[in-house]
Amino acid sequence: IHLKKAYKLAKEMNASYNDIAQLATELIEVNLKLGNFKDVLNYIHIFEDIQGKVSKGIIKDSSFPIQRNWKMIDTYYTDYYIQDNELSKAFTYLKKAESISESDVYVDFLLAYVQAKYYKATGDYSKSLEYIDKVVAMDGGGTIEYRQFRAEIYLKLGKPMEAMNEYRTALQIHQDSSSVQFDRQVASLPHI
């Protein structure tokens, strides 16, 4: 909700295209996680429109990494179409994203996770495992979502012990997180 308000305010205040594009990407990612597909497409189109204008020189902004942003847009479309179960469209955008060499660590991370999702959706669990391993390595191994994803892949590959270890790690991460949160709450209590 706050991101939508920030986006609306940025538009009203004639914020820079860079700021609007940044807010649009954040809204894309939040809405992908929430499954708000209508909003996902809306914000991808906004980001794509800005990117197109920068590419054509209509918007003069040398800070836009043009090819990197096209790679990001194609990655977002891939994720959208995977979730919408349109795997042929997802494949088309995945190949477009993979063909663009300009990138950065963040876009490489997003793409690797989307690749893992795509290959899981198509039943190529070995290839999905290859990509989720990259995601976990890039992430540092501390995110429950990626550990659970890898556990699911291990189960699909008939490796229940590896899956159990991933679930254990995910549980430990959750417990550690809950403990830290509890410690913060206790620390913030008024002292007598």
KOLZA-550474 format. One record per residue (C-alpha): residue number from 1; residue in one letter; y, z, x negated. Coordinates in nm, 4 decimals, decimal comma. Each point is the difference from the previous one (the first is absolute). Last residue first. Layout:
N
<rec><seq>NUM</seq><type>A</type><north>Y</north><up>Z</up><east>X</east></rec>
...
This chain:
192
<rec><seq>192</seq><type>I</type><north>-0,0925</north><up>3,5944</up><east>-1,1916</east></rec>
<rec><seq>191</seq><type>H</type><north>-0,0194</north><up>-0,3592</up><east>-0,1131</east></rec>
<rec><seq>190</seq><type>P</type><north>0,0925</north><up>-0,2687</up><east>0,2490</east></rec>
<rec><seq>189</seq><type>L</type><north>-0,2748</north><up>-0,2622</up><east>0,0149</east></rec>
<rec><seq>188</seq><type>S</type><north>0,0589</north><up>-0,3148</up><east>-0,2058</east></rec>
<rec><seq>187</seq><type>A</type><north>-0,2658</north><up>0,0876</up><east>-0,2561</east></rec>
<rec><seq>186</seq><type>V</type><north>-0,2583</north><up>0,0418</up><east>0,2748</east></rec>
<rec><seq>185</seq><type>Q</type><north>0,0790</north><up>-0,3453</up><east>0,1379</east></rec>
<rec><seq>184</seq><type>R</type><north>-0,0152</north><up>-0,1547</up><east>-0,3465</east></rec>
<rec><seq>183</seq><type>D</type><north>-0,3361</north><up>0,1670</up><east>-0,0680</east></rec>
<rec><seq>182</seq><type>F</type><north>-0,1342</north><up>-0,1317</up><east>0,3320</east></rec>
<rec><seq>181</seq><type>Q</type><north>0,1065</north><up>-0,3549</up><east>-0,0917</east></rec>
<rec><seq>180</seq><type>V</type><north>-0,1591</north><up>0,0342</up><east>-0,3431</east></rec>
<rec><seq>179</seq><type>S</type><north>-0,3223</north><up>0,1254</up><east>0,1587</east></rec>
<rec><seq>178</seq><type>S</type><north>-0,0019</north><up>-0,2809</up><east>0,2540</east></rec>
<rec><seq>177</seq><type>S</type><north>0,0448</north><up>-0,2579</up><east>-0,2771</east></rec>
<rec><seq>176</seq><type>D</type><north>-0,2770</north><up>0,1550</up><east>-0,2078</east></rec>
<rec><seq>175</seq><type>Q</type><north>-0,2258</north><up>0,0056</up><east>0,3052</east></rec>
<rec><seq>174</seq><type>H</type><north>0,0777</north><up>-0,3642</up><east>0,0785</east></rec>
<rec><seq>173</seq><type>I</type><north>-0,0592</north><up>-0,1099</up><east>-0,3592</east></rec>
<rec><seq>172</seq><type>Q</type><north>-0,3247</north><up>0,1973</up><east>-0,0005</east></rec>
<rec><seq>171</seq><type>L</type><north>-0,1082</north><up>-0,1684</up><east>0,3244</east></rec>
<rec><seq>170</seq><type>A</type><north>0,0762</north><up>-0,3442</up><east>-0,1425</east></rec>
<rec><seq>169</seq><type>T</type><north>-0,1980</north><up>0,0863</up><east>-0,3145</east></rec>
<rec><seq>168</seq><type>R</type><north>-0,2932</north><up>0,1143</up><east>0,2096</east></rec>
<rec><seq>167</seq><type>Y</type><north>0,0203</north><up>-0,3174</up><east>0,2099</east></rec>
<rec><seq>166</seq><type>E</type><north>-0,0047</north><up>-0,2058</up><east>-0,3199</east></rec>
<rec><seq>165</seq><type>N</type><north>-0,3004</north><up>0,1931</up><east>-0,1328</east></rec>
<rec><seq>164</seq><type>M</type><north>-0,1827</north><up>-0,0512</up><east>0,3301</east></rec>
<rec><seq>163</seq><type>A</type><north>0,0656</north><up>-0,3728</up><east>-0,0180</east></rec>
<rec><seq>162</seq><type>E</type><north>-0,1395</north><up>-0,0156</up><east>-0,3537</east></rec>
<rec><seq>161</seq><type>M</type><north>-0,3110</north><up>0,1829</up><east>0,1212</east></rec>
<rec><seq>160</seq><type>P</type><north>-0,0295</north><up>-0,2250</up><east>0,3082</east></rec>
<rec><seq>159</seq><type>K</type><north>-0,0114</north><up>-0,3277</up><east>-0,1945</east></rec>
<rec><seq>158</seq><type>G</type><north>-0,1320</north><up>-0,2525</up><east>0,2510</east></rec>
<rec><seq>157</seq><type>L</type><north>0,2802</north><up>-0,2524</up><east>-0,0583</east></rec>
<rec><seq>156</seq><type>K</type><north>0,1481</north><up>0,0707</up><east>0,3434</east></rec>
<rec><seq>155</seq><type>L</type><north>-0,0056</north><up>0,3711</up><east>-0,0867</east></rec>
<rec><seq>154</seq><type>Y</type><north>0,1795</north><up>-0,0685</up><east>-0,3292</east></rec>
<rec><seq>153</seq><type>I</type><north>0,2607</north><up>-0,1990</up><east>0,1911</east></rec>
<rec><seq>152</seq><type>E</type><north>0,0610</north><up>0,2886</up><east>0,2387</east></rec>
<rec><seq>151</seq><type>A</type><north>0,0384</north><up>0,2384</up><east>-0,2962</east></rec>
<rec><seq>150</seq><type>R</type><north>0,2533</north><up>-0,2388</up><east>-0,1553</east></rec>
<rec><seq>149</seq><type>F</type><north>0,2091</north><up>0,0052</up><east>0,3178</east></rec>
<rec><seq>148</seq><type>Q</type><north>-0,0227</north><up>0,3783</up><east>0,0122</east></rec>
<rec><seq>147</seq><type>R</type><north>0,1236</north><up>0,0228</up><east>-0,3593</east></rec>
<rec><seq>146</seq><type>Y</type><north>0,2828</north><up>-0,2434</up><east>0,0749</east></rec>
<rec><seq>145</seq><type>E</type><north>0,1192</north><up>0,1988</up><east>0,3018</east></rec>
<rec><seq>144</seq><type>I</type><north>-0,0322</north><up>0,3354</up><east>-0,1802</east></rec>
<rec><seq>143</seq><type>T</type><north>0,2501</north><up>-0,0901</up><east>-0,2700</east></rec>
<rec><seq>142</seq><type>G</type><north>-0,0266</north><up>0,1654</up><east>-0,3412</east></rec>
<rec><seq>141</seq><type>G</type><north>-0,1989</north><up>-0,2522</up><east>-0,2000</east></rec>
<rec><seq>140</seq><type>G</type><north>0,2787</north><up>-0,0920</up><east>-0,2396</east></rec>
<rec><seq>139</seq><type>D</type><north>0,1407</north><up>-0,2556</up><east>0,2410</east></rec>
<rec><seq>138</seq><type>M</type><north>-0,0558</north><up>-0,2901</up><east>-0,2406</east></rec>
<rec><seq>137</seq><type>A</type><north>-0,3596</north><up>0,1135</up><east>-0,0621</east></rec>
<rec><seq>136</seq><type>V</type><north>-0,0656</north><up>0,0527</up><east>0,3724</east></rec>
<rec><seq>135</seq><type>V</type><north>0,1455</north><up>-0,3431</up><east>0,0780</east></rec>
<rec><seq>134</seq><type>K</type><north>-0,1990</north><up>-0,1708</up><east>-0,2760</east></rec>
<rec><seq>133</seq><type>D</type><north>-0,3213</north><up>0,1620</up><east>0,1292</east></rec>
<rec><seq>132</seq><type>I</type><north>0,0999</north><up>-0,1158</up><east>0,3488</east></rec>
<rec><seq>131</seq><type>Y</type><north>0,0093</north><up>-0,3558</up><east>-0,1361</east></rec>
<rec><seq>130</seq><type>E</type><north>-0,3448</north><up>-0,0037</up><east>-0,1582</east></rec>
<rec><seq>129</seq><type>L</type><north>-0,1439</north><up>0,1892</up><east>0,2964</east></rec>
<rec><seq>128</seq><type>S</type><north>0,1241</north><up>-0,2730</up><east>0,2357</east></rec>
<rec><seq>127</seq><type>K</type><north>-0,1673</north><up>-0,2604</up><east>-0,2222</east></rec>
<rec><seq>126</seq><type>S</type><north>-0,3290</north><up>0,1858</up><east>0,0235</east></rec>
<rec><seq>125</seq><type>Y</type><north>0,0517</north><up>0,0550</up><east>0,3733</east></rec>
<rec><seq>124</seq><type>D</type><north>0,0327</north><up>-0,3663</up><east>0,0911</east></rec>
<rec><seq>123</seq><type>G</type><north>-0,0354</north><up>0,0681</up><east>0,3727</east></rec>
<rec><seq>122</seq><type>T</type><north>0,3008</north><up>-0,2081</up><east>0,1064</east></rec>
<rec><seq>121</seq><type>A</type><north>0,1962</north><up>0,3063</up><east>0,1139</east></rec>
<rec><seq>120</seq><type>K</type><north>-0,0884</north><up>0,1823</up><east>-0,3238</east></rec>
<rec><seq>119</seq><type>Y</type><north>0,1176</north><up>-0,3028</up><east>-0,1976</east></rec>
<rec><seq>118</seq><type>Y</type><north>0,3321</north><up>0,0013</up><east>0,1838</east></rec>
<rec><seq>117</seq><type>K</type><north>0,0531</north><up>0,3755</up><east>-0,0308</east></rec>
<rec><seq>116</seq><type>A</type><north>-0,0649</north><up>-0,0028</up><east>-0,3760</east></rec>
<rec><seq>115</seq><type>Q</type><north>0,2337</north><up>-0,3001</up><east>-0,0363</east></rec>
<rec><seq>114</seq><type>V</type><north>0,2650</north><up>0,1886</up><east>0,2004</east></rec>
<rec><seq>113</seq><type>Y</type><north>-0,0356</north><up>0,2937</up><east>-0,2373</east></rec>
<rec><seq>112</seq><type>A</type><north>0,0270</north><up>-0,2261</up><east>-0,3051</east></rec>
<rec><seq>111</seq><type>L</type><north>0,3054</north><up>-0,1759</up><east>0,1497</east></rec>
<rec><seq>110</seq><type>L</type><north>0,1852</north><up>0,3237</up><east>0,0611</east></rec>
<rec><seq>109</seq><type>F</type><north>-0,0715</north><up>0,1194</up><east>-0,3564</east></rec>
<rec><seq>108</seq><type>D</type><north>0,1043</north><up>-0,3320</up><east>-0,1538</east></rec>
<rec><seq>107</seq><type>V</type><north>0,3177</north><up>0,0160</up><east>0,2109</east></rec>
<rec><seq>106</seq><type>Y</type><north>0,0764</north><up>0,3471</up><east>-0,1347</east></rec>
<rec><seq>105</seq><type>V</type><north>-0,0845</north><up>-0,0789</up><east>-0,3618</east></rec>
<rec><seq>104</seq><type>D</type><north>0,2210</north><up>-0,3077</up><east>-0,0099</east></rec>
<rec><seq>103</seq><type>S</type><north>-0,0389</north><up>-0,3636</up><east>0,0901</east></rec>
<rec><seq>102</seq><type>E</type><north>0,0636</north><up>-0,3576</up><east>-0,1028</east></rec>
<rec><seq>101</seq><type>S</type><north>-0,3360</north><up>-0,1808</up><east>-0,0136</east></rec>
<rec><seq>100</seq><type>I</type><north>-0,0112</north><up>-0,1401</up><east>0,3501</east></rec>
<rec><seq>99</seq><type>S</type><north>-0,3406</north><up>-0,1534</up><east>0,0780</east></rec>
<rec><seq>98</seq><type>E</type><north>-0,1498</north><up>0,3300</up><east>0,1186</east></rec>
<rec><seq>97</seq><type>A</type><north>0,2612</north><up>0,0296</up><east>0,2737</east></rec>
<rec><seq>96</seq><type>K</type><north>-0,0709</north><up>-0,3532</up><east>0,1273</east></rec>
<rec><seq>95</seq><type>K</type><north>-0,3754</north><up>0,0673</up><east>-0,0118</east></rec>
<rec><seq>94</seq><type>L</type><north>0,0465</north><up>0,3174</up><east>0,2036</east></rec>
<rec><seq>93</seq><type>Y</type><north>0,2230</north><up>-0,1832</up><east>0,2473</east></rec>
<rec><seq>92</seq><type>T</type><north>-0,2694</north><up>-0,2588</up><east>0,0753</east></rec>
<rec><seq>91</seq><type>F</type><north>-0,2751</north><up>0,2640</up><east>0,0039</east></rec>
<rec><seq>90</seq><type>A</type><north>0,1894</north><up>0,2125</up><east>0,2539</east></rec>
<rec><seq>89</seq><type>K</type><north>0,0364</north><up>-0,3072</up><east>0,2228</east></rec>
<rec><seq>88</seq><type>S</type><north>-0,3773</north><up>-0,0534</up><east>-0,0169</east></rec>
<rec><seq>87</seq><type>L</type><north>-0,0572</north><up>0,3726</up><east>0,0486</east></rec>
<rec><seq>86</seq><type>E</type><north>0,1828</north><up>0,0321</up><east>0,3300</east></rec>
<rec><seq>85</seq><type>N</type><north>-0,1242</north><up>0,3527</up><east>0,0737</east></rec>
<rec><seq>84</seq><type>D</type><north>0,3500</north><up>0,1245</up><east>0,0913</east></rec>
<rec><seq>83</seq><type>Q</type><north>-0,0338</north><up>0,2598</up><east>-0,2745</east></rec>
<rec><seq>82</seq><type>I</type><north>-0,0975</north><up>-0,2709</up><east>-0,2473</east></rec>
<rec><seq>81</seq><type>Y</type><north>0,2834</north><up>-0,2179</up><east>0,1316</east></rec>
<rec><seq>80</seq><type>Y</type><north>0,2608</north><up>0,2699</up><east>-0,0650</east></rec>
<rec><seq>79</seq><type>D</type><north>-0,1358</north><up>0,0785</up><east>-0,3460</east></rec>
<rec><seq>78</seq><type>T</type><north>0,0122</north><up>-0,3675</up><east>-0,0971</east></rec>
<rec><seq>77</seq><type>Y</type><north>0,3508</north><up>-0,0354</up><east>0,1433</east></rec>
<rec><seq>76</seq><type>Y</type><north>0,1139</north><up>0,2968</up><east>-0,2074</east></rec>
<rec><seq>75</seq><type>T</type><north>-0,1570</north><up>-0,1502</up><east>-0,3141</east></rec>
<rec><seq>74</seq><type>D</type><north>0,1708</north><up>-0,3339</up><east>0,0684</east></rec>
<rec><seq>73</seq><type>I</type><north>0,3329</north><up>0,1838</up><east>0,0287</east></rec>
<rec><seq>72</seq><type>M</type><north>-0,0646</north><up>0,1879</up><east>-0,3248</east></rec>
<rec><seq>71</seq><type>K</type><north>-0,0846</north><up>-0,3211</up><east>-0,1862</east></rec>
<rec><seq>70</seq><type>W</type><north>0,3166</north><up>-0,1577</up><east>0,1392</east></rec>
<rec><seq>69</seq><type>N</type><north>0,1874</north><up>0,3059</up><east>-0,1297</east></rec>
<rec><seq>68</seq><type>R</type><north>-0,1441</north><up>-0,0402</up><east>-0,3491</east></rec>
<rec><seq>67</seq><type>Q</type><north>0,0961</north><up>-0,3672</up><east>0,0051</east></rec>
<rec><seq>66</seq><type>I</type><north>0,3640</north><up>0,0765</up><east>0,0786</east></rec>
<rec><seq>65</seq><type>P</type><north>0,0692</north><up>0,3128</up><east>-0,2032</east></rec>
<rec><seq>64</seq><type>F</type><north>0,3266</north><up>0,0687</up><east>0,1827</east></rec>
<rec><seq>63</seq><type>S</type><north>0,2617</north><up>0,1447</up><east>-0,2374</east></rec>
<rec><seq>62</seq><type>S</type><north>0,1723</north><up>-0,3380</up><east>-0,0376</east></rec>
<rec><seq>61</seq><type>D</type><north>0,1464</north><up>0,0253</up><east>0,3467</east></rec>
<rec><seq>60</seq><type>K</type><north>0,1901</north><up>-0,2931</up><east>0,1450</east></rec>
<rec><seq>59</seq><type>I</type><north>-0,1183</north><up>-0,0459</up><east>0,3567</east></rec>
<rec><seq>58</seq><type>I</type><north>-0,0077</north><up>-0,3649</up><east>0,1039</east></rec>
<rec><seq>57</seq><type>G</type><north>-0,1560</north><up>-0,0776</up><east>-0,3401</east></rec>
<rec><seq>56</seq><type>K</type><north>-0,3135</north><up>-0,1514</up><east>0,1553</east></rec>
<rec><seq>55</seq><type>S</type><north>-0,2254</north><up>0,2736</up><east>-0,1413</east></rec>
<rec><seq>54</seq><type>V</type><north>0,2466</north><up>0,2698</up><east>0,1086</east></rec>
<rec><seq>53</seq><type>K</type><north>0,0061</north><up>-0,1415</up><east>0,3529</east></rec>
<rec><seq>52</seq><type>G</type><north>-0,3787</north><up>-0,0147</up><east>0,0099</east></rec>
<rec><seq>51</seq><type>Q</type><north>-0,0296</north><up>0,3590</up><east>-0,1225</east></rec>
<rec><seq>50</seq><type>I</type><north>0,2386</north><up>0,1198</up><east>0,2686</east></rec>
<rec><seq>49</seq><type>D</type><north>-0,2016</north><up>-0,1844</up><east>0,2654</east></rec>
<rec><seq>48</seq><type>E</type><north>-0,3316</north><up>0,1270</up><east>-0,1420</east></rec>
<rec><seq>47</seq><type>F</type><north>0,1224</north><up>0,3604</up><east>0,0095</east></rec>
<rec><seq>46</seq><type>I</type><north>0,1100</north><up>-0,0418</up><east>0,3611</east></rec>
<rec><seq>45</seq><type>H</type><north>-0,3229</north><up>-0,1832</up><east>0,0892</east></rec>
<rec><seq>44</seq><type>I</type><north>-0,2089</north><up>0,2750</up><east>-0,1623</east></rec>
<rec><seq>43</seq><type>Y</type><north>0,2054</north><up>0,2519</up><east>0,2007</east></rec>
<rec><seq>42</seq><type>N</type><north>-0,0755</north><up>-0,1679</up><east>0,3341</east></rec>
<rec><seq>41</seq><type>L</type><north>-0,3627</north><up>-0,0609</up><east>-0,0899</east></rec>
<rec><seq>40</seq><type>V</type><north>-0,0576</north><up>0,3667</up><east>-0,0765</east></rec>
<rec><seq>39</seq><type>D</type><north>0,1912</north><up>0,1101</up><east>0,3102</east></rec>
<rec><seq>38</seq><type>K</type><north>-0,2309</north><up>-0,1995</up><east>0,2258</east></rec>
<rec><seq>37</seq><type>F</type><north>-0,3014</north><up>0,1274</up><east>-0,1930</east></rec>
<rec><seq>36</seq><type>N</type><north>0,0676</north><up>0,3705</up><east>0,0386</east></rec>
<rec><seq>35</seq><type>G</type><north>-0,3303</north><up>0,0999</up><east>-0,1631</east></rec>
<rec><seq>34</seq><type>L</type><north>0,1375</north><up>0,3276</up><east>-0,1377</east></rec>
<rec><seq>33</seq><type>K</type><north>-0,0838</north><up>-0,0848</up><east>-0,3624</east></rec>
<rec><seq>32</seq><type>L</type><north>0,1362</north><up>-0,3531</up><east>0,0416</east></rec>
<rec><seq>31</seq><type>N</type><north>0,3077</north><up>0,1477</up><east>0,1700</east></rec>
<rec><seq>30</seq><type>V</type><north>0,0757</north><up>0,2239</up><east>-0,2975</east></rec>
<rec><seq>29</seq><type>E</type><north>-0,0480</north><up>-0,2868</up><east>-0,2466</east></rec>
<rec><seq>28</seq><type>I</type><north>0,2158</north><up>-0,2451</up><east>0,1913</east></rec>
<rec><seq>27</seq><type>L</type><north>0,2698</north><up>0,2631</up><east>0,0525</east></rec>
<rec><seq>26</seq><type>E</type><north>0,0171</north><up>0,0652</up><east>-0,3737</east></rec>
<rec><seq>25</seq><type>T</type><north>0,0204</north><up>-0,3733</up><east>-0,0636</east></rec>
<rec><seq>24</seq><type>A</type><north>0,2827</north><up>-0,0357</up><east>0,2553</east></rec>
<rec><seq>23</seq><type>L</type><north>0,1900</north><up>0,2902</up><east>-0,1583</east></rec>
<rec><seq>22</seq><type>Q</type><north>-0,0159</north><up>-0,1718</up><east>-0,3385</east></rec>
<rec><seq>21</seq><type>A</type><north>0,1060</north><up>-0,3342</up><east>0,1499</east></rec>
<rec><seq>20</seq><type>I</type><north>0,2983</north><up>0,1664</up><east>0,1673</east></rec>
<rec><seq>19</seq><type>D</type><north>0,1006</north><up>0,1671</up><east>-0,3264</east></rec>
<rec><seq>18</seq><type>N</type><north>-0,0314</north><up>-0,3279</up><east>-0,1939</east></rec>
<rec><seq>17</seq><type>Y</type><north>0,1916</north><up>-0,1849</up><east>0,2694</east></rec>
<rec><seq>16</seq><type>S</type><north>0,2854</north><up>0,2395</up><east>-0,0655</east></rec>
<rec><seq>15</seq><type>A</type><north>0,1140</north><up>0,2217</up><east>0,2839</east></rec>
<rec><seq>14</seq><type>N</type><north>0,2093</north><up>-0,1544</up><east>0,2755</east></rec>
<rec><seq>13</seq><type>M</type><north>0,0645</north><up>0,3397</up><east>0,1583</east></rec>
<rec><seq>12</seq><type>E</type><north>-0,1710</north><up>-0,0962</up><east>0,3250</east></rec>
<rec><seq>11</seq><type>K</type><north>-0,3016</north><up>-0,1458</up><east>-0,1832</east></rec>
<rec><seq>10</seq><type>A</type><north>-0,0359</north><up>0,3118</up><east>-0,2163</east></rec>
<rec><seq>9</seq><type>L</type><north>0,0315</north><up>0,2197</up><east>0,3083</east></rec>
<rec><seq>8</seq><type>K</type><north>-0,2811</north><up>-0,1877</up><east>0,1751</east></rec>
<rec><seq>7</seq><type>Y</type><north>-0,2208</north><up>0,0303</up><east>-0,3085</east></rec>
<rec><seq>6</seq><type>A</type><north>0,0767</north><up>0,3697</up><east>-0,0387</east></rec>
<rec><seq>5</seq><type>K</type><north>-0,0807</north><up>0,0559</up><east>0,3676</east></rec>
<rec><seq>4</seq><type>K</type><north>-0,3290</north><up>-0,1879</up><east>-0,0364</east></rec>
<rec><seq>3</seq><type>L</type><north>-0,0764</north><up>0,2006</up><east>-0,3141</east></rec>
<rec><seq>2</seq><type>H</type><north>0,0699</north><up>0,3243</up><east>0,1825</east></rec>
<rec><seq>1</seq><type>I</type><north>-0,2412</north><up>-0,0905</up><east>0,2785</east></rec>
